């Protein structure tokens, strides 16, 4: 199997796909990874492939990872045309594809590469991780082109909202398969020792209520709404603390600093209890230290990994109704309107409800299991491997001359 990544940078889809690759490799399949970009600047954070946690997890497990070496967004770097590739780039891609039985595309963006003429013809399985296909630039067009060419054997949707959105956008329903996200239950679990250790490192008392927000600094995450809710909550919870982590969630990020200034106004003293932690590799510790895992996204989400990981560590989820979030949270936490006062109130309600929800969260662990997810991926890939590639869809007839 060959997985093609747009790049290695912070984000739930990359974490999820990497975990799938690792799980399938553990089950006896042989996997390689090809990344289009070797370094990117996203969310005001420079991210080198070699520094990324997913890259390190793959290489430690013996998965070969190569790259075309492109860069994106770096100061002084020439922008690469995502629709044009050089001879050496295509040769590298062809060599990687030639040794694979099935190609996995992490989201639809790598199809701009895989659709290039002259590459080996292999069945492609596309992982879809959003609920807004029309908001992906040229990616939806590349997906439809690959489907018309007959190379897309299946699309894995991580959520029902993803399946519905892509079907509405014109993807044939028979290609869309829902495999819900799952996480490593050995890693993501309630852990009193981690809870105490992380809180001590941040100077947070053991009994203080804590909200964690794990997101990159992106418009879809609706960071301004989160910050307005944080101000409201911190005003009414004098012992409360808020943790923000992810790409761009740092004290030197100009956009975030401006958002904080606007949201907190005259209450900037409250930001002493607002911790901006950036990209972390110990998310299990942050979630274990928290009482609430929050999400305020406005669009694009499908099955947010942060809600699942947080829940499995014992944090109560509180989310806006976006993608499959309401279905994930149902019975385990709270769904809110996009209103800062309502969100802050729900955070307090979640803290109070946490002791009673502990057994509920414990009973839901099998539903969100990584083992279940990887078994489903494995069964689909086995089926794709044994089926012939579909022929290209016929060209539409030319119009009759007038």
N, C-alpha and C positions, 0 to 999 in steps of 0.2 A: 504494500500500500504506500502511496505517496500523498502526503498532505501538503497543500500549497497555502501559505499564509501571505496576506498582504504585507505583514511585518510583525515584529515582536514589540508590542507596546501595551501599556496598562489597559485592561478591559476584561469584562466578564466572559465575552465570547472566546477570547484567546485562552483564558484559564480553563474554561469548560472543554474546549476542543483538545487542548493539550492533555487534560486528564483522560479524555476518551482514547487518545493515541496511546498514552501510557498503559491504560487498562487493557486495550486490545493487544499491545505488545506483551504484556504479562500473560495474556491468554494464549500466546503462541504465534500470533501474526508477526510479520516483519514489516516495520514501518520506517519511512524516511520522511523528512520535512524539507521543503524548499520555500524560502522566504523571498518575496520580491524586493523588499527593502532591508538594508542592513542597519539603518539608523534613521530615526524620525524625530521631528520636533512637533509634539502635540500637547495641547493643554499647557502651553508655555513650559514644557518639560522635555529636555533632550533625552532621548531613550535609545541607547545602543542595544543591539540584539544580544550581545554577549553579557550585558548586565541584567537582562530580563529574567525574572524568576521562572517563567515557563521554558525559556531556552535552557536554563541551567537544569531544570528537572528532566528535560528530554535528553540532554547530553549525558547526565549522570546515569540515566537508565540505558544508555547505549544506543539511543536513537540518533542516527546521522542527521545533522542539520546543515544545509547549505543555503546560500543566498546569491541573488543576482547582484547584490552590492549597491543597489540604488539607495539614494537618500531622499528625504522629503522634509521640506520646511526649514532646513538649516540655513543660517545666515551665510550668504555668499555662495551657496550651492545652486547650480543650475537646475531648474525644475525639469523633471523627466516627464515626457509625454506618456500618459497611462495607456494610450492606444498604439504606441509605436515602440518596438523593441529592436535592439541591435542584433546583428548576426551572432556574436558571442553569447548574448543573453538567451537567444532562441536555441543555440546549440546546447547550452547548459540545461535548459528546460527539457529539451528533447532527450538528452541522456538520462535525466532523472525520470522522465515519464516512461522511457523504454523498458526500464526494469520493474515497472509496476503493473499489477493486474487491475487495480482500481485506483482512481484519483479522488481524493477528498479535497474539496475546496472550502476553506474556512470563510464562510459568507460568500456573497456573489462577486465581490470585487476582484478576486484573482482570475475570474473568467475572462477578463480583458487580456490576460496573458494566455490562458488555455485555449482561447478561441482563435489564436493566431494560426494562419495557414501553414501547413507543412509539418506540424507536430504529430507525434504518434497518436493514433486513434485509440483511446481507452475510455471505458465507462466512467462517468464522473458523478459523484454524489456531493451535493451542495448542502452545507450546513447553514440554515437560515436562523438568525437570532434576533430579529427585530419585528415590529408590527407596523412598520411604515415603509413598505417597499418603494413607494413613489418618492421618498425623501432620501434616496441613495445615489443621487447623481445619475451617471450612465450605467450603474450596476444592474438595474432591472432590465435595461435593454440588452446587456451582455448575457444575462440569464436567459432571456427569451431567445436570443440568437443561438445559444448553446442547446436549448431545447429543440429549436427548429432544425438544428444540425443533427439531432439524434444522439448526441453524446451524453446528455444528462439522463442518467438512469433513475435517479431518485433525488428528492430534496428532503432533508431532515429538518422538521420544524420543532423548535424547542418548546412551543406553546400552541394552544388552540388558536389564540389570537393571531399568531404568525400564519398558521394554515389558512385561516379565514381571509387575512389580508392579502396573501399572495394568490389565493384562488380568485379573489375579487379583482386582482391586478392582471389576471389573464393566464396564470400558470395552470396547466391541466391538473385537475384534482387528483388523478390517479398517481401523479408523481409526488404528491405531498404526504409525508409520513410524520406523525407526531411522536417524538420521543422526549418526554419531559426531562428537564434538568435534574441531575442528582449530584451529591457531594460525598466525599470520603468521610464516613461516619466515625472512623477512628481518629481523624484529625479534628473534625468539627463536632465537638461534644461539650457539655458543661464541664468546666474544670476549675474547681475552687482555687487550686494553687496558681494557675495562670491568672485568674481574676485578681488575686491578692498581689501578685508580682507586677502585673501591668499597672494597676492602680498606684502601687507604691512608686513605680518609676515615673509616673506623671504627677505625683503629689496629690492624688485623689483619695479622700478618706474611704474606708471600707464600706461605710453605710450611705455614701452619697449616691443619689440617683444619676445614672449616666445614659446618655443617648449617643449612638454611633451613627455616622452618616458616611457610608463607603461609596464614593462616586468620583468619577473624573470631573474636572471643571469643564462642563459642556452645557450648552443651552438646554438640551433635552432634560438634563437633571434638575433644572429649575432651582439653581443654587440661591437666587435672590429670595424665592419663597421659603426655602429652608432656613435662611438666615433670619427672615422676619419672624418665623415660628420660633427659632432659637432665642431671639431677643425676648419674645413674649414669655417663653417657658423659663428662661433664666431669671426674669424679673419676678416670677411667681414661685420659683424653686430656688431659694437662696443658697442651698447646698448643692444644686445640680451642676453637672459638667457635660459639655458637648464635645465629642471627638469627631473631627473631619479628616478623612484619609482618602488618598487617591491621587492620580496625576493632576498637578495644578493646585492641590489643596495645601499650599505652603504659605509661609509668612511673607515671602518675597514675590508672590504672584500679583502683579498690579491689578488685574481684573478682579481677583478675589478681594484684595484690600479695598478697592473702590466699592464693591458690593457690600462689604462689611460696614464701611463708613455710612453708606446710604441706609442700610437696614437698621443699624444700631443708633445712629444719630447722636443724641446727647447721652446715650447710655453706654458709651464705649468702655466704661469700667467693667461692664458685664463680660467683655471679651477676655478678661483674665481667666475666665472659666470656659473659653472656647479654644480648643486645642487643634491646631493645624499640623497634621502629622505627615502629609505627603504620601508617597508610595510606600507601602509596608509589605514585608514578607511574612509577618506574624499575625495574619488576620484572625486566626483562631484565638489568639490571645486578646485581641481587641474586642471581638464578639463576646468572649467569655467574661470580659470585664464590664460589659455593658448590660443594662436592663432593657433597653429598647434599641431596635435597629430600624432606622427611619429611611423612607424613600419619598421624594416629593416630585418625581418626574412628571413632565407635561405630555410627552409623547414618546414613541419609539420603543419603549420597553416591551419585552415579550414575557420571559420568566426570569425576573431579576435574581441573579445568583446571590446578591448580598442578603436578600430576604431569607433565602433558604439556608445559607451558611449561618446567618445570625440566629435563626430559629433553632437550628441544630445545636448551637452553643448555649441555648437557654434564653436568648434575648427575645422579647416580644416584638413582633413586626407591626409597624404602623406605616401605611402606604396610601398614596393617592391611587385612584382607580384607573390604572393604565396597563395595557396588555393583559396578562393573566394574573396580575398582582392580587386582585380581589379574590380569585379562586385559591391562590396560594395562602393568603392570609385568613380565609374564612375559617372560623372556629379556633384560630390560633392567635389572633390579634385584632387590629382595628383598621378600617378603611375610612379615609377622610376626604372631604372636599378640598379643593386647592385654596384653603383659607388659613392664614397663619394662626388665628385664634383657635380655630377648631383643631388644627394640628397640635398646637401646644397642649390643649386640653386632653387630646387623645394620648399624648406622651405621658402625661401625669396619670391618666386612667390605666395605661399600660403598666407603669411602674407599680401601681397599687394591685393590679390584677396578676402580676407575674407569679407570685407563689401559687395561686390557684391554677394557673395555666401550665405549670411545670409538668404535671402528668400528661396533659393533653399533647404538649410538644414531644414528650418522650414516646407516646404511642404513635406519633406520625413519622418516626424516623425511617421505617421501612419504605414508606411512600417516596421519600426523597433520597433513596440510597443510590450511590454510585454504582454498586454491583448491578442493580436492576437496569440502570441506564446503559451500561456498557454491554450487557447481555443483549439488549435490544439493538444497539448499534451493530454488534457482531452478527446477529441473525440477518439483519438487512444487508450487510456487506457480503455475507456468504451467498445470499440470494442473487445480488447484483453480479457477483463473480461468475455465477453459473449461467446467467442469461446473456444472449447475444446483444450487441449494441443495436438499438433501434435504428432503422434507416432514417435519413433526413426527411423532414416533412416536405411534401411536394410544393414547388413554387406556385404561387397563385397565378391563375391564367391571365394573360395579357388582355386588356380591354379590346373589344371589337372596334375596328376602325369605323368612324362615322361615315 
